Amino acid sequence: MIMRLRQPNRRRFRSPIRERMKRQREYYYASFTVMVVKIVLFIFLCILFSVALRLFHYRFQTATPPIRYAIPTIIAICAVVLAYFIYKNIKDIREISKERRQSPPPR
């Protein structure tokens, strides 16, 4: 009677080192994707600020200045806050990238 050689089932074996590297890579890609979405939103807010400023300045001349410039000011504040978060995201991506370069590759 001849026994067949069985191939090892590697689907069940998961190396913790590979899993950690995979998680770090996925987090890096997710951070990069979120940053791109934030940049697109920031560009949209800048365009909206420009349009709102022109619209409220020329269209509503009879209203008082605080009322005329309230919405453009709110949009500008949101754009500044979003720019801060983009800056933080860029720093985070640089830090993750530096960690990925310094860590040795899994064997």
Rosetta blueprint (number, residue, H / E / L):
1 M L
2 I L
3 M L
4 R L
5 L L
6 R L
7 Q L
8 P L
9 N L
10 R L
11 R L
12 R L
13 F L
14 R L
15 S L
16 P H
17 I H
18 R H
19 E H
20 R H
21 M H
22 K H
23 R H
24 Q H
25 R H
26 E H
27 Y H
28 Y H
29 Y H
30 A H
31 S H
32 F H
33 T H
34 V H
35 M H
36 V H
37 V H
38 K H
39 I H
40 V H
41 L H
42 F H
43 I H
44 F H
45 L H
46 C H
47 I H
48 L H
49 F H
50 S H
51 V H
52 A H
53 L H
54 R H
55 L H
56 F H
57 H H
58 Y H
59 R H
60 F L
61 Q L
62 T L
63 A L
64 T L
65 P H
66 P H
67 I H
68 R H
69 Y L
70 A H
71 I H
72 P H
73 T H
74 I H
75 I H
76 A H
77 I H
78 C H
79 A H
80 V H
81 V H
82 L H
83 A H
84 Y H
85 F H
86 I H
87 Y H
88 K H
89 N H
90 I H
91 K H
92 D H
93 I H
94 R H
95 E H
96 I H
97 S H
98 K H
99 E H
100 R H
101 R H
102 Q H
103 S L
104 P L
105 P L
106 P L
107 R L
